[in-house]
Every structure is written in C-alpha cells, then in structure tokens.
C-alpha cells in the first residue's frame, strides 16, 4: 500500500469567525460557500451528489469514465495528479486508473478545506491502488497552490471538477487558473453549462430536502463553533436561477424578524422578515465563456469532452506559448 501524508495548511482564506463577522455585518448579508464543508456538510453534500435531481456528478462522471485515457494524454513523462476541492475523490478514480495505465506510480495531492473528507477518502484510494501515494493538504485553494509552488512535484495535472469553478466570480476564477503559474502544469476543468431553468432549479431544490439541510448547516456550524444562537427553523432555503447572470443563487431567508447573538464575535445581528444571507453562487457557462476565461488566465483549450446532452464540459487547458 502507498503512503499517506497529511499537511495542515492553516485557515488561510477560510476563517469562519472573520468571514461571519464581515458577512453578517454587510448589506446584503453573506457567508462564503467554503464554510459549507465541515464534517456534517461534507456528508450532506455526498448525499446530494446521489440525488436524482442533481445531474452534475453523474454527468461529469460519465464523461470521465468514457474519455479518461484521452483526458490525461499528452506529451512528457510521468505526472503528479493534484485536485482542488477533492472531497470524496470518487470521480477522480477514473483519472487515477488512466494515469496508472501510462506510468508506474502516481503521486496524488488532494486539497480540501474538510479534513474529515480527506481522511475518509484516502484509505480507500491507497487500498485500491497500491502504486498510489497520497498527500492530503487541509486548506483552501490559495494556500494549496502556494504549497505546490514550493514543492518539487515536477509535471502536474491539475484537477478542478464538479464545476467548483462556478462558485467564483470571473476575477477569482481567472486568478485561480493563473495561480499555477511557475508550475509545469496542465488543467482538467469540469464546468456546468447553461440549460433549461427547470432542470437547474430542481438540482438545487431537491424533493428530499438535502440541499436545504446542507445550506442550513452553515447556521448550525456557527452555533457549534462560534457560540451562535441561530434557530435554523427560523430560516428558509432559497435557490433560484438568475438568467441574466447565468448563475444559481442560494440564500438563507429569515422567516421572521429576529435578533441573533454570536458569542465569539461579541455581536448581535438583526434580521428583518424576508432578509437573506447569500451563501453561494453556482455559475453556469457557455463554451465561449469558458474559452474566454481560459484565455484571460494565459491558458488555451487543448481538448474538450461533453456529454450527449451537452449539459457539462470537461476541458484540458494548457499554458499558452509566450
């Protein structure tokens, strides 16, 4: 069995107390989506990925399974595999198997804010792939990329799957893709595409209510970690598609006027009835928008794979020649 190393990168850009103070003091109120993924949130999200309405995971997985050998192909010798927001690493297995068919061993670097998700996924990977070694980096994308720039991994295949790029605005997404500058790096980027509003809104408003529980878990996390006094039953999950912006917006809406204290912040926050906390944007792209984003980050399209319905894109991006 291969080796597991765990590296704590620190809070970096995901400090819950700082972000809660800033976001709940703002107008409109907001909380960054990175804070969804404590142990409970990670488990809820894994459940969401198996829901019939949530097409994203199974559609992307289908693309990866059908085209893995093509996706990882390219010139040069053996490469390390690095994944941003690795979670359970379920979809990554198709690419691990394709790379191990090309090279004798593989170093997989998994970056995630959830230590629990990393430590749950790694043992199964090491058991199933004896030629694999795993480095689990507990931290945000920025601290993970900083660690990589100091490492000596050599050639890198960088993964951003699950359309996590869609949680970022245009400039944040550009900085992320450009942030691997200095590395001998190719990107594999999974991104959700624009489609019928009814399909999109159903994916974020599932009949089982798991996405609502996932969203409300943010309040439970603030209660547990910061001494918050949120009553989750006094908030409602809201998710809708903004056609003009091309994105799903998720919010927590106050069901009544209320005051909520948070002991660790020494603050009490007022909520009007109907006032919302903006918790996530999930951008839905056109292919032209994805190509333009890559170009702004100094990358070029080297390959693209789509499902039969053209609902999801997996693209290989390479550094443009200077």
C-alpha positions as a printed Julia matrix, in Angstrom:
322×3 Matrix{Float64}:
   0.0    0.0     0.0
   1.2    3.52   -0.79
   1.97   6.28    1.65
  -0.36   8.92    3.12
   0.93  12.31    4.25
  -1.35  14.92    5.82
  -0.32  18.58    5.73
  -2.24  21.24    7.64
  -2.02  24.48    5.71
  -3.84  26.56    8.3
  -7.0   28.6     7.95
  -5.72  30.66    5.05
  -8.71  32.34    3.42
 -11.35  30.3     5.25
 -11.55  31.74    8.77
 -15.15  31.22    9.89
 -15.12  33.89   12.62
 -13.64  36.53   10.33
 -15.98  35.69    7.45
 -19.08  35.52    9.67
 -18.32  38.91   11.23
 -17.72  40.53    7.85
 -20.57  38.8     6.02
 -23.28  39.16    8.67
 -22.38  42.83    9.16
 -22.74  43.57    5.45
 -25.74  44.59    3.4
 -26.79  42.26    1.9
 -25.58  39.63    4.36
 -23.45  36.76    3.02
 -21.33  33.77    4.02
 -18.67  32.17    1.75
 -19.53  28.69    0.41
 -16.2   27.24    1.61
 -17.76  27.06    5.09
 -20.33  24.51    3.94
 -17.77  21.75    4.25
 -17.34  20.77    7.86
 -17.75  17.04    8.56
 -21.56  17.23    8.59
 -21.69  19.43    5.5
 -19.35  17.13    3.57
 -21.58  14.13    4.37
 -24.68  16.04    3.28
 -23.03  17.05    0.01
 -22.08  13.45   -0.75
 -25.77  12.61   -0.33
 -26.72  15.46   -2.68
 -24.46  14.06   -5.42
 -26.55  10.87   -5.47
 -29.95  12.6    -5.76
 -31.96  12.11   -8.98
 -32.31  15.89   -9.48
 -28.58  16.56   -9.08
 -27.37  15.71  -12.57
 -23.93  17.31  -12.24
 -21.99  14.49  -10.57
 -23.26  11.58  -12.65
 -22.97  13.58  -15.9
 -19.37  14.57  -15.22
 -18.53  11.06  -14.02
 -19.89   9.63  -17.26
 -17.61  11.92  -19.28
 -14.58  11.0   -17.18
 -15.21   7.25  -17.41
 -15.7    7.35  -21.19
 -12.78   9.6   -22.02
 -10.24   9.26  -19.17
  -7.43   7.96  -21.37
  -7.81  10.89  -23.79
  -8.18  13.42  -21.0
  -4.86  12.5   -19.32
  -2.98  12.04  -22.6
  -0.3   14.46  -23.66
   3.42  14.84  -24.21
   6.02  14.42  -21.5
   6.86  11.93  -18.82
   5.03  10.89  -15.62
   2.89  13.5   -13.9
   1.57  14.07  -10.4
  -2.2   14.49  -10.03
  -3.4   17.46   -7.97
  -7.06  18.06   -7.18
  -8.61  21.23   -5.79
 -11.68  20.55   -3.66
 -11.19  16.79   -3.81
 -13.99  15.78   -1.4
 -14.55  12.02   -1.61
 -12.35  11.7    -4.75
 -14.97   9.39   -6.31
 -14.79  10.9    -9.81
 -11.01  11.12   -9.61
 -10.68   7.33   -9.69
 -11.24   7.22  -13.45
  -8.29   9.55  -13.99
  -6.1    7.75  -11.43
  -6.67   4.48  -13.3
  -5.91   6.11  -16.67
  -2.67   7.62  -15.37
  -1.56   4.36  -13.74
  -2.04   2.68  -17.12
   0.54   5.16  -18.51
   3.08   5.3   -15.67
   4.42   3.02  -12.96
   3.33   5.05   -9.93
   1.32   8.14   -9.13
   1.51  10.88   -6.51
  -1.99  12.24   -5.83
  -2.23  15.55   -3.97
  -5.75  16.2    -2.66
  -6.58  19.74   -1.46
  -9.73  20.35    0.55
 -10.9   22.53    3.44
 -12.53  19.45    5.0
 -10.01  17.33    6.91
 -12.75  14.76    7.53
 -13.42  14.3     3.8
  -9.72  13.91    3.03
  -9.1   11.34    5.74
 -12.21   9.39    4.8
 -11.26   9.15    1.12
  -7.53   8.42    1.35
  -7.52   4.9     2.88
  -9.8    3.51    0.18
  -7.66   5.0    -2.57
  -4.48   3.57   -1.08
  -6.1    0.15   -0.66
  -7.42   0.02   -4.22
  -4.33   1.47   -5.93
  -1.1    0.1    -4.38
   1.04   2.2    -6.76
  -0.53   5.39   -5.42
   0.85   7.74   -2.77
  -1.4   10.46   -1.36
  -0.65  13.86    0.13
  -3.73  15.41    1.78
  -3.49  19.2     2.04
  -6.01  20.61    4.5
  -6.66  24.19    3.44
  -8.12  26.48    0.81
  -7.13  26.72   -2.84
  -4.81  29.67   -2.35
  -2.75  28.02    0.38
  -2.74  24.78   -1.6
  -1.34  26.46   -4.7
   1.27  28.25   -2.57
   2.36  24.86   -1.17
   2.57  23.44   -4.68
   4.76  26.28   -5.91
   7.27  25.42   -3.18
   7.11  21.68   -3.83
   9.17  19.66   -6.27
   6.44  17.66   -7.9
   7.61  18.2   -11.47
   4.9   17.82  -14.11
   1.4   18.32  -12.69
  -2.08  17.51  -13.93
  -4.34  19.89  -12.01
  -7.99  18.98  -11.49
 -10.91  21.25  -10.74
 -14.0   19.06  -11.02
 -17.66  19.32  -10.01
 -17.97  22.81  -11.52
 -16.47  24.26   -8.34
 -15.03  26.99  -10.58
 -18.63  28.22  -10.82
 -18.6   29.26   -7.15
 -16.12  32.01   -8.06
 -16.68  35.3    -9.81
 -14.83  35.98  -13.08
 -11.77  37.56  -11.49
 -11.5   34.93   -8.75
 -11.73  32.17  -11.38
  -9.07  33.84  -13.52
  -6.73  34.18  -10.54
  -7.24  30.54   -9.62
  -6.38  29.26  -13.09
  -3.46  31.67  -13.4
  -2.25  30.81   -9.88
  -0.48  27.67  -11.05
   1.96  29.84  -12.99
   5.5   28.64  -12.43
   4.39  25.01  -12.32
   4.76  22.59  -15.22
   1.02  22.25  -15.25
  -2.0   21.28  -17.33
  -5.55  21.81  -16.08
  -8.54  19.48  -16.27
 -11.55  21.74  -15.69
 -15.1   20.48  -15.17
 -17.8   23.12  -15.65
 -21.59  23.08  -15.73
 -23.21  24.54  -18.84
 -26.31  26.67  -19.29
 -29.54  24.74  -19.75
 -33.27  24.87  -19.04
 -34.19  26.8   -15.87
 -36.41  23.97  -14.6
 -33.52  21.47  -14.7
 -31.19  23.88  -12.91
 -33.6   24.9   -10.19
 -34.65  21.31   -9.47
 -31.0   20.38   -8.89
 -30.77  22.9    -6.03
 -34.27  22.38   -4.62
 -34.41  18.59   -4.33
 -37.57  16.87   -3.14
 -35.7   15.13   -0.29
 -34.63  18.48    1.17
 -30.93  17.56    1.39
 -29.76  20.79   -0.23
 -31.86  22.76    2.26
 -30.22  20.85    5.14
 -26.8   21.46    3.57
 -27.48  25.19    3.35
 -28.91  25.41    6.9
 -25.89  23.51    8.25
 -23.98  26.79    7.93
 -26.05  28.18   10.8
 -25.55  25.03   12.88
 -21.81  25.34   12.29
 -21.78  28.93   13.53
 -23.74  27.79   16.59
 -21.3   24.95   17.32
 -18.02  26.74   16.61
 -18.75  30.38   17.43
 -21.43  30.17   20.11
 -24.17  31.36   17.78
 -27.83  31.35   18.79
 -29.32  30.76   15.36
 -32.62  28.87   15.24
 -32.34  27.02   11.89
 -36.11  26.51   11.84
 -36.47  30.29   11.6
 -34.7   30.34    8.22
 -35.73  29.01    4.8
 -33.57  27.62    1.99
 -33.96  29.61   -1.22
 -32.31  28.7    -4.55
 -33.18  30.19   -7.94
 -31.67  30.76  -11.36
 -30.63  34.28  -12.34
 -30.97  34.14  -16.12
 -29.13  37.4   -16.77
 -26.2   36.46  -14.55
 -26.2   32.85  -15.7
 -26.0   31.51  -12.16
 -27.91  29.69   -9.47
 -28.07  31.79   -6.29
 -28.5   30.14   -2.87
 -29.72  32.07    0.16
 -30.98  31.55    3.7
 -34.09  33.66    4.24
 -35.25  34.8     7.66
 -38.84  33.64    8.27
 -39.43  36.4    10.83
 -37.87  39.5    12.33
 -35.26  38.34   14.83
 -32.05  39.12   16.7
 -29.26  36.51   16.71
 -26.24  36.74   19.0
 -22.87  35.12   18.26
 -20.77  34.89   21.42
 -17.35  34.52   19.78
 -17.97  37.69   17.77
 -19.48  39.61   20.71
 -22.18  40.76   18.32
 -25.92  40.53   17.83
 -27.24  40.62   14.28
 -30.68  41.89   13.3
 -32.7   40.13   10.61
 -35.81  41.61    9.07
 -38.51  39.21    7.96
 -37.55  38.03    4.46
 -33.95  39.23    4.79
 -31.46  36.85    3.2
 -27.94  35.56    3.75
 -26.35  34.93    0.35
 -24.47  31.62    0.7
 -23.48  30.54   -2.81
 -23.4   31.36   -6.5
 -23.1   28.48   -8.93
 -22.18  29.82  -12.35
 -23.46  28.1   -15.49
 -21.28  28.74  -18.53
 -21.4   28.83  -22.29
 -18.47  27.22  -24.08
 -17.39  30.64  -25.35
 -17.32  31.97  -21.77
 -15.1   29.08  -20.66
 -12.7   29.64  -23.54
 -12.53  33.37  -22.75
 -11.86  32.62  -19.07
  -9.01  30.31  -20.01
  -7.52  32.93  -22.33
  -7.6   35.6   -19.61
  -5.68  33.19  -17.36
  -2.99  32.64  -20.02
  -4.29  29.19  -20.98
  -5.51  27.64  -24.22
  -8.02  24.89  -24.9
  -6.23  21.62  -25.71
  -9.24  19.29  -25.6
 -12.91  19.23  -24.62
 -15.33  16.43  -23.83
 -19.11  16.79  -23.49
 -21.99  14.51  -22.57
 -24.61  13.68  -25.21
 -26.99  16.41  -23.95
 -24.18  19.0   -23.82
 -25.02  19.73  -20.2
 -21.46  19.57  -18.87
 -17.94  20.27  -20.13
 -14.63  18.69  -19.17
 -11.73  20.58  -20.76
  -7.97  20.19  -20.83
  -6.21  23.54  -20.66
  -2.52  24.19  -21.31
  -0.26  27.19  -20.88
  -0.2   29.37  -23.98
   3.16  29.75  -25.67
   4.68  33.12  -24.85
